[in-house]
Amino acid sequence: MSSPRLNNTRRLYDARFKEKQPHFLEACFLCKKPLGHNRDIFMYRGDIPFCSEECREEQIEMDEAKEQKFNLSASKKALRKKDQTKSTTPNKTTQDYPLYRGPVAAA
């Protein structure tokens, strides 16, 4: 006799794998055009397939633009944090070493 828990597990397993998972080389990553039929496949970052050099170049340009935007955003955040730290941190030279305005004797 099987337990209800085992039956539920089987149903979940069957539902997950009923649909055929597409192979990563079946279609162009960008335009979704089918690949194969003795045509060249252009790869990017090791495992991303494209139907043409144009599709691959377009993806590369989009990735570079996204990376530049991310880097610019990170740089702005770092500058803001640095400015906040400067404005909240007291100037140690004026607090630790008070200015002496009396007479000075030299020997």
Protein Blocks (a to p, Z undefined) as FASTA:
>chain_A
ZZfklmmmmmmmmmmmmpccddfklpcfklopaeejhiacddeehiaccfbfklmmmmmm
mmmmmmmmmmmmmmmmmmmmmmmmmmmpccfklmmmccdfbdcddZZ
